[in-house]
Structure formats: C-alpha cells, structure tokens
Amino acid sequence: MQFDVVVVGKGNAALCAALAARDKGARVAMLEAAPVGESGGNSRFATAAMRFAYGSVEDLKRLAEISDEEVKNTDWDTNTTDQFYDDLYRTTNFRTDPQLSEILVTQSLDAMVWLRSQGVRFVPNYAVQSVVVAGRRKFFGRMPFEISGGGAGLVQYLTNTAAKKGIEIFYETRAVSLIYDGERVLGVNAKSRGKPVEFRGRSVVLACGGFEANPEWRTRYLGPGWELAKVRGTRFNMGEGLKMALDIGACPYGNWSGRHSASWERHAPDVGDPNMPHYSYRRHSYPLSLMINADGKRFVDEGAEFFNYTYAKYGAELLKQPEQFAWQVFDAKVKALLLPSYSGKIVTRVTADTLEELAAKMEDVNPEGFLKTVREFNAAVRTEVPFDPTIKDGRCTVGIEPRKSNWANPLDTPPFEAYNTTCGITFTFGGLRINPENGRVLDVNLYPISGLYTAGEMVGGIFYFNYPAGAGLVSGTVFGRIAGNGAAEQVA
C-alpha cells in the first residue's frame, strides 16, 4: 500500500485535505475507521451553518444564486473580519492563538468559495438564523448560509468529488500507529476489518477528530462526570490520532480540559445516530425559556447572548446540575419561534394549561421550587422594554439571580410546554501544535515533524472554554486545505 499522501479520517477536514493534495497531483488514500454507512466523522452530524467573514450580500453571491427579490426583501446581516475576530476572541476569553485565528478569519470566505468549487451547495439559513419582522426577513447571528443537506450533505458532496478525482477510500480501516524512523513519518500502521495493514506514504495528514467518544479520556481530561455525557456525534472519535502523534513526540496544545457541549435531548441515544436527521436532538431555543433544574431553580442567564455564542458551554452547566438534567420551559407567546427540532418525533415534552399542572408533569423536578421560581421571575421582568428576538433587546430581569439579560418574558400565557434536556458533547478542544502556514505538526521542542500534518478537531489552540457556532467546519476547511497543500508540497 504505497501512496504519496495518507489521510487518516473522512470528515470535512480530512476530505478537504485529501482534495487539496489531490489537486496538486498527489496520489491520496483515506483511512476511515467507520463502515460506509457511518462514515463522515463528526461532520456528518453537524447542522453545517457556516461562520465566515463577509461584508455584504455581494460576498454571499459568490457562494449561491440569490434572486433580486431576496436581496431586496432581506436584511442579510454582516460578519466582517472585525466582527468575526470580536466573536472569536470574546467567546474564547481572548485565549485563541493569534496566528491560527488570523488565518481562520481572513481565509474563511475564500475557503467557502473553494468548497463550492468542490461541488458543495450552499443555501440561505432561513429556518434557524432568521425571522420575519414587519414583512421583512432579517438574519441574525452572522451565519446566513448553511450547506444543503447539513453535515451529511457536506460529507456526501465532498465524497462524490473525491471519487471523481480518484482518491482511494479504505473503510473499516482504523489507524493504529505512525510508521516513524525517528526523523520522519513514513506512513501508518492500520487494522482493516481486524487485519493489520501498512499504508506507506511520503506524507501523513491526521484529521480523525478528538476524544469526545472515549469515556475514559473524557474523565481523564475533562473531569469526573464527563463519562456520563451523551455523545452528539460519531462513536469512532476515540482520540487515537492524538495518541499516535503524542507517542512520537508531538507537542500538545490548546484547551485540553475544554470541549464543545450543548443542550441535548435527555433520552437521546448515548452516541449519535447517523440515520437520524441532523437536528433531531438539539435544544437551542433556550434563550426564550426558563431553564429549570431538579430543585426547581434557574441556574444560568438564558438570555446572555444569542444561542450561537453560549450553546457550546451551557451543556457543561447542565452536567453540573442535580441528576445532570434540566427542563426548558416556554409559554405560548414564543411557541412559534422555537427551532424545528422541538417539533420532532424524538422529544421529551410535557404540556399543560396551568403552571401547577405543568409542575406535576415535569419528571424529577421539585414542583414547589419551580412555582416559586416562576413567581419571582415573572415579577422581575422589565415588561416596559419591547421584546425583539432578532437583537439583544435588553428586556431583562431585575432583583433576581441569575439575571436574565435579554428576551425575558413573564411565563403567563398558556398552554405551557417543557422540554427535558441533558448535556451532549460535540468535540474536544485539546489538540496538537502546528506550523500555521503549512499544517505540519511540531514536536515538543517546536521543531517540525517531517511528513506529519494535521487538521480539524486535532488542531489545538483555536477554541478555549467556548465556541462561536459555525466556526468548526470552517476551521476544518481552512486548515484541511492548508494541511493537504503542505503534505502534497512535501511530496513534490
């Protein structure tokens, strides 16, 4: 098994690396641990809303056809490079690596244009990131476009292009270790359907995800209790790519105790189901809710920000609650604003015409504590401030803790609904240190490891503590291209 470039993984970052290397003339193999029906890594489970820098609708026209009527009747928002920097630095507590973040932000739009050239189809993100106000559609959250078909669509588009370009994909083939002579990486030892196979390559790109599906590693690096979190994505991301690289002296980098985790259906499967629609178990409308724990109390500022900027850290807050769950409670005033996942078939929901009846139906919750919380909350809302879901409206509470900063509505209009949620982990933030210009992995002395590159979740130093929605797939595309180009150039 002799190739120019061996790519480990088959999610978005891996596919982008493989395509970039192939476009430079390299003969490329991809090693995918999953069978065909479960392939695609965590990318397959993503909503695939994309956060990239753009200044106007003219930039968006580089990605998809937009009619004159759509242009005229829509406020397309903006995500300038300055806005993107602000969001990324603010959500990471200003810890994001300056070089990596500059590349991510400044190359993000070109990377999306390149994706389109590889057969990916973009569409306006009407369902999740926009509402109609006074007859005019308005986008919010700085993510007006998504990939048609979500993450599964993205993986399929790129897989189709990879097949057309002659990239060889080996399924049910899990990388085990790097072939390393002490000076350079020469390939990968793998097991293909249980049998050992050697894949020789003049360059290797590791793009096989973090350790989010490994309960032992989650407990080791994230802390006690994390072994019990639901896994939102693939069951195949066990951290083996990280281990292979660390075993030969690669430098660990970034927020190894950090992770992306979100509000998730409490009774969802323990790991992601690739046959379910990508949005099935998400519970991201919590800024409009009261989040109630087993004691009947609120525990976060639900309206601190648009969900795009808090959802990736509030999952961890759920894990801290008694019995690791909460209920999101809404009334009829905001029912029409809930995201599509709330009306799916796989949902734990209770409804009632009175709060007392709802309290009795909310399993494992102290009803007296809940009713007391609601009375105090309703009395604390500044009802004189207009409610506007498209902006941070300042409609807040006063005199209670935790405060609700925006979108505070008294819970007073039946019917009432409550949705049972827990923590779902998406991906881990700890990774490897790279040369940002070519994606080559650095060793613990910060010397480049010849022949070894990485991309996707395995790049450390970008995300800390939290995460701006839509940045992960864009990062995978940007650094996947860089790693693929770097690997092919080394071959040349």
C-alpha positions in Angstrom: 0.0 0.0 0.0 2.1 2.9 -1.3 0.7 6.4 -1.7 2.0 10.0 -1.8 -0.3 11.2 0.9 -2.2 9.1 3.5 -5.1 11.0 5.2 -6.5 9.5 8.4 -10.2 10.3 8.8 -13.1 11.1 6.4 -14.9 14.1 7.9 -14.9 17.6 6.4 -11.3 18.4 7.4 -10.0 15.1 6.1 -11.8 15.3 2.8 -10.6 18.9 2.3 -7.0 17.8 3.0 -7.4 14.9 0.6 -8.9 17.0 -2.2 -6.3 19.8 -1.8 -3.5 17.2 -2.0 -5.0 15.5 -5.0 -5.4 18.8 -6.8 -1.6 19.2 -6.5 -1.1 15.9 -8.2 -0.6 13.6 -5.2 -1.9 10.0 -5.1 -4.1 10.0 -2.0 -5.5 7.4 0.3 -8.0 8.0 3.1 -8.4 5.6 6.1 -11.8 5.7 7.6 -12.5 3.7 10.8 -16.2 3.6 10.2 -18.1 1.5 7.7 -19.6 3.3 4.7 -23.0 3.8 6.4 -21.5 5.5 9.4 -18.6 7.4 7.7 -18.0 11.1 7.8 -16.9 11.7 11.3 -18.5 14.4 13.4 -19.1 16.5 10.3 -21.9 14.2 9.4 -23.8 15.2 12.5 -23.4 19.0 12.1 -26.1 21.4 11.1 -23.5 22.9 8.7 -24.3 26.5 9.3 -21.1 28.2 8.3 -19.5 31.2 10.1 -17.3 33.0 7.6 -16.3 36.6 7.0 -18.4 38.6 4.6 -19.2 42.3 4.2 -22.4 42.3 2.1 -24.7 40.3 0.0 -22.3 40.6 -2.9 -19.9 38.3 -1.0 -22.7 35.8 -0.4 -23.4 35.8 -4.2 -20.0 34.1 -4.6 -21.5 31.0 -2.9 -25.1 30.7 -4.2 -27.6 32.3 -6.5 -29.7 34.9 -4.7 -32.6 36.4 -6.5 -33.2 40.2 -6.8 -36.3 39.8 -4.8 -34.4 38.0 -2.0 -31.8 40.7 -2.0 -34.4 43.5 -1.8 -36.6 41.9 0.9 -33.9 40.6 3.2 -31.6 42.1 5.8 -28.6 39.8 5.3 -26.7 41.0 8.4 -22.8 41.1 8.1 -19.9 39.2 9.6 -16.9 41.5 8.8 -13.4 40.3 9.7 -13.5 42.6 12.7 -16.9 41.2 13.8 -15.5 37.6 13.3 -12.4 38.5 15.4 -14.5 40.0 18.1 -16.8 37.0 18.4 -13.9 34.5 18.3 -11.8 36.4 20.9 -14.8 37.1 23.2 -16.0 33.5 23.3 -12.6 32.2 23.9 -11.7 34.7 26.7 -9.0 36.1 24.4 -7.0 32.9 24.6 -7.3 31.9 20.9 -3.9 31.6 19.2 -3.3 34.9 17.2 -1.8 33.3 14.2 -4.3 30.5 13.9 -7.2 32.8 14.4 -5.9 35.3 11.8 -5.7 32.5 9.2 -9.1 31.2 10.1 -10.8 34.6 9.8 -9.0 36.0 6.8 -9.2 32.8 4.7 -12.7 31.8 5.7 -14.6 33.3 2.7 -12.1 32.0 0.1 -12.3 28.6 1.8 -16.1 28.6 1.3 -15.7 29.6 -2.4 -13.3 26.7 -2.7 -15.8 24.4 -1.2 -18.3 25.4 -3.8 -15.7 24.7 -6.5 -15.5 21.1 -5.0 -19.2 20.6 -5.6 -20.7 21.8 -2.2 -24.1 23.5 -2.4 -24.8 26.5 -0.1 -28.4 27.7 0.7 -29.7 30.5 2.9 -30.1 29.5 6.5 -33.7 30.7 6.7 -35.1 28.2 9.3 -32.6 28.7 12.1 -30.9 32.1 11.7 -33.7 34.4 10.5 -37.2 35.6 11.4 -39.7 37.8 9.6 -40.2 41.2 11.2 -42.8 43.6 9.8 -42.9 41.7 6.5 -39.1 41.8 6.0 -36.8 38.8 6.6 -34.0 39.5 9.0 -30.9 37.4 9.6 -29.2 37.3 13.0 -26.2 35.6 14.5 -23.9 36.2 11.5 -24.5 32.9 9.8 -26.8 33.5 6.8 -25.7 30.4 4.9 -25.6 26.7 5.5 -24.8 23.6 3.5 -27.7 22.0 1.7 -28.4 18.7 3.5 -26.5 19.7 6.6 -23.3 18.0 7.6 -24.4 14.8 5.9 -24.8 16.7 2.7 -21.4 18.3 3.1 -19.7 14.9 3.5 -21.6 13.5 0.5 -20.7 16.3 -1.8 -17.0 16.1 -0.9 -17.1 12.3 -1.1 -18.6 12.4 -4.6 -15.8 14.8 -5.7 -13.1 12.6 -4.1 -14.4 9.6 -6.0 -14.4 11.6 -9.3 -10.8 12.6 -8.7 -9.5 9.1 -8.0 -8.9 9.4 -4.2 -9.0 5.9 -2.7 -11.0 5.5 0.5 -10.5 2.5 2.8 -13.5 1.9 5.1 -13.4 0.0 8.3 -9.7 0.7 8.5 -8.6 2.2 11.8 -5.1 3.8 12.1 -3.2 2.3 15.0 0.2 3.9 14.9 2.5 6.0 12.8 5.4 4.5 10.9 8.3 6.7 12.1 12.0 6.2 11.8 13.0 8.8 14.4 13.4 11.5 11.8 10.3 11.4 9.5 6.9 9.8 9.3 6.7 7.2 6.6 3.1 6.0 6.8 0.5 4.5 9.0 0.0 1.1 10.6 -3.7 0.2 10.5 -6.2 -2.5 11.0 -8.6 -3.1 8.2 -11.5 -5.3 9.2 -9.3 -6.6 12.0 -6.3 -7.4 9.9 -3.0 -5.4 10.1 -2.2 -3.4 7.0 0.7 -1.0 6.3 -0.1 2.2 4.4 3.2 3.8 3.3 3.1 7.5 2.4 5.6 10.3 1.9 3.2 12.5 4.0 0.5 11.7 6.5 -2.4 14.0 7.4 -4.1 13.2 10.7 -7.7 14.5 10.6 -9.6 11.9 12.7 -11.1 14.1 15.4 -10.7 14.5 19.1 -11.5 12.1 22.0 -15.2 13.0 22.6 -16.4 9.4 22.1 -13.9 8.0 24.6 -15.4 8.0 28.1 -12.0 7.1 29.8 -10.3 10.1 28.1 -13.2 12.4 28.8 -12.9 11.6 32.5 -9.1 11.9 32.5 -9.0 15.3 30.7 -12.4 16.9 31.2 -13.1 15.7 34.8 -15.4 13.4 36.8 -18.9 13.1 35.4 -18.0 13.6 31.8 -18.0 9.9 31.2 -21.8 10.2 31.5 -22.4 12.8 28.9 -24.2 11.9 25.7 -22.1 11.9 22.6 -23.7 14.1 19.9 -21.6 12.8 17.1 -19.7 9.7 15.8 -18.8 6.8 18.1 -15.4 6.5 16.2 -13.6 9.6 17.6 -11.6 7.9 20.3 -8.5 10.1 20.3 -6.3 7.6 18.6 -4.9 10.2 16.1 -3.8 12.4 19.1 -2.3 9.4 20.8 -0.3 8.3 17.7 1.1 11.8 17.3 1.9 12.2 21.0 3.7 8.8 21.0 6.3 10.1 18.6 6.8 13.4 20.5 4.2 15.8 19.0 3.5 18.9 21.1 0.1 19.0 22.8 -1.5 22.4 22.5 -4.7 24.2 23.5 -7.5 23.7 26.0 -7.3 20.0 26.8 -9.9 20.3 29.6 -12.2 22.2 27.2 -15.0 20.9 25.0 -18.0 21.9 22.9 -21.1 20.7 24.7 -24.7 21.7 24.3 -28.3 21.2 25.5 -29.4 17.8 24.2 -32.5 15.6 24.4 -32.3 13.8 27.8 -33.3 10.4 26.4 -31.3 10.6 23.2 -29.1 7.6 22.4 -25.7 7.5 24.2 -23.9 8.2 20.8 -25.0 9.9 17.6 -27.3 8.0 15.3 -26.1 8.7 11.7 -29.5 7.7 10.3 -31.4 10.4 12.2 -31.9 14.0 10.8 -29.0 16.1 12.0 -31.2 18.4 14.1 -33.3 15.8 15.9 -32.0 16.1 19.5 -30.8 19.8 19.6 -32.5 22.1 22.1 -31.1 25.5 21.1 -34.1 27.8 21.8 -33.3 28.1 25.5 -32.7 31.9 25.3 -36.5 32.1 25.1 -37.0 29.8 28.0 -36.6 29.3 31.7 -34.1 26.5 32.3 -35.1 24.6 35.4 -33.1 22.0 37.4 -34.3 19.2 39.7 -34.6 21.7 42.6 -37.0 23.8 40.5 -34.4 26.6 40.2 -32.8 28.5 37.3 -29.0 28.2 37.1 -27.8 30.3 34.1 -28.6 33.5 32.3 -30.6 32.0 29.4 -30.6 35.3 27.6 -26.9 36.3 27.9 -26.4 36.1 24.2 -27.8 34.5 21.0 -27.5 30.8 21.3 -24.7 30.8 18.8 -22.4 32.1 21.5 -23.5 30.3 24.6 -24.8 26.9 23.5 -21.4 25.2 23.3 -20.7 26.0 27.0 -24.2 25.6 28.6 -24.1 21.9 28.1 -21.4 21.8 30.8 -23.7 23.7 33.1 -26.3 21.1 32.6 -23.9 18.4 33.6 -23.3 20.2 36.9 -27.0 20.1 37.9 -28.5 17.5 40.2 -29.0 14.3 38.2 -27.5 16.1 35.2 -30.6 17.4 33.5 -32.9 20.4 33.2 -36.2 21.4 31.7 -36.6 24.2 29.2 -40.0 25.9 29.9 -41.9 28.1 27.4 -45.3 29.6 27.1 -47.5 30.3 24.1 -46.0 33.7 23.4 -42.8 32.2 22.0 -44.1 28.9 20.6 -43.8 30.0 17.0 -40.2 31.0 17.5 -38.9 27.5 18.6 -36.4 25.8 16.3 -37.6 22.8 14.1 -36.0 20.2 16.4 -38.6 21.0 19.1 -41.4 19.6 16.9 -39.6 16.4 16.0 -40.7 12.9 16.9 -37.9 12.2 19.3 -38.6 14.7 22.1 -39.4 14.5 25.8 -42.1 17.2 26.1 -44.9 17.9 28.6 -47.7 20.4 28.1 -50.3 21.9 30.4 -52.8 24.7 30.7 -51.6 25.8 34.2 -48.2 26.1 35.8 -49.4 23.9 38.6 -50.3 21.1 36.2 -47.0 21.6 34.3 -45.0 21.3 37.6 -46.7 18.0 38.3 -45.7 16.7 34.9 -42.1 17.7 34.9 -40.4 14.5 36.0 -37.8 14.7 38.8 -38.5 18.4 39.5 -39.4 19.9 42.9 -42.8 21.5 42.0 -42.9 24.0 44.9 -39.4 25.2 44.0 -40.4 25.6 40.3 -43.6 27.6 41.1 -41.6 29.8 43.5 -39.0 30.4 40.8 -41.7 31.3 38.2 -43.4 33.8 40.5 -40.2 35.6 41.3 -39.1 35.6 37.7 -42.4 37.0 36.4 -42.3 39.8 39.0 -38.7 40.7 38.0 -39.2 41.1 34.2 -38.9 44.7 32.8 -42.1 44.4 30.7 -41.8 48.1 29.6 -38.9 47.1 27.3 -40.1 45.8 23.9 -39.4 42.1 23.1 -37.4 41.6 19.9 -35.9 38.1 19.1 -33.6 39.5 16.3 -31.5 41.6 18.6 -30.2 41.6 22.1 -33.2 43.6 23.2 -32.3 44.4 26.8 -35.6 43.1 28.0 -34.2 41.8 31.3 -35.0 40.9 34.9 -34.1 42.9 38.0 -33.5 41.8 41.5 -33.1 38.1 41.0 -30.2 35.7 40.5 -29.3 34.6 38.0 -30.3 37.6 36.0 -31.8 37.2 32.5 -30.2 39.8 30.3 -32.4 39.6 27.1 -35.6 38.2 25.9 -37.2 37.9 29.3 -40.9 37.3 29.1 -43.2 36.5 32.0 -44.3 32.9 31.9 -48.0 33.6 31.9 -49.7 32.6 28.7 -51.0 29.0 28.3 -50.5 26.5 27.0 -47.2 25.9 28.7 -44.5 23.5 27.4 -41.4 22.0 28.9 -38.6 20.0 27.2 -36.3 17.6 29.1 -32.6 18.2 28.3 -29.1 17.0 29.4 -25.5 17.5 28.2 -24.4 16.4 24.8 -20.7 16.6 24.0 -19.7 17.5 20.4 -15.9 17.7 20.3 -12.9 18.4 22.4 -10.6 21.4 22.2 -7.2 19.9 23.1 -5.0 19.2 20.1 -1.6 19.4 18.5 0.6 22.4 17.8 1.2 23.1 14.1 3.0 25.4 11.8 0.1 27.6 10.7 1.5 28.2 7.2 1.6 24.5 6.1 -0.2 22.5 8.8 2.9 20.5 9.8 2.9 19.1 13.3 5.5 20.4 15.7 7.3 18.3 18.3 7.8 19.2 22.0 10.8 21.3 21.1 8.7 23.1 18.4 10.7 21.6 15.6 8.6 20.3 12.6 8.0 16.6 12.4 8.8 15.7 8.8 6.0 14.1 7.0 3.3 14.7 9.6 0.3 17.2 9.2 -3.0 17.7 11.0 -6.3 19.4 10.6 -9.8 19.7 12.0 -10.5 19.0 15.7 -6.9 17.9 16.1 -5.5 21.4 15.7 -5.1 22.8 19.2 -5.1 26.5 20.1 -8.2 27.8 18.4 -11.1 27.2 20.8 -10.9 27.8 24.5 -13.8 27.5 27.1 -16.5 28.2 24.5 -17.1 28.3 20.7 -18.9 30.6 18.2 -21.4 28.5 16.3 -20.5 27.5 12.8 -16.7 28.0 13.2 -15.7 24.4 13.5 -16.5 23.2 9.9 -15.0 26.5 8.6 -11.8 25.8 10.6 -11.7 22.3 9.3 -12.0 23.5 5.7 -9.3 26.3 6.1 -6.8 24.1 7.9 -7.7 21.0 5.9 -6.7 22.8 2.7 -3.5 24.0 4.3 -2.5 20.6 5.5 -3.4 18.9 2.2 -1.4 21.5 0.3 1.5 21.2 2.7 1.5 17.4 2.5 1.5 17.5 -1.3 4.2 20.1 -1.5 6.5 17.9 0.7 5.9 15.0 -1.7 6.8 17.3 -4.6 
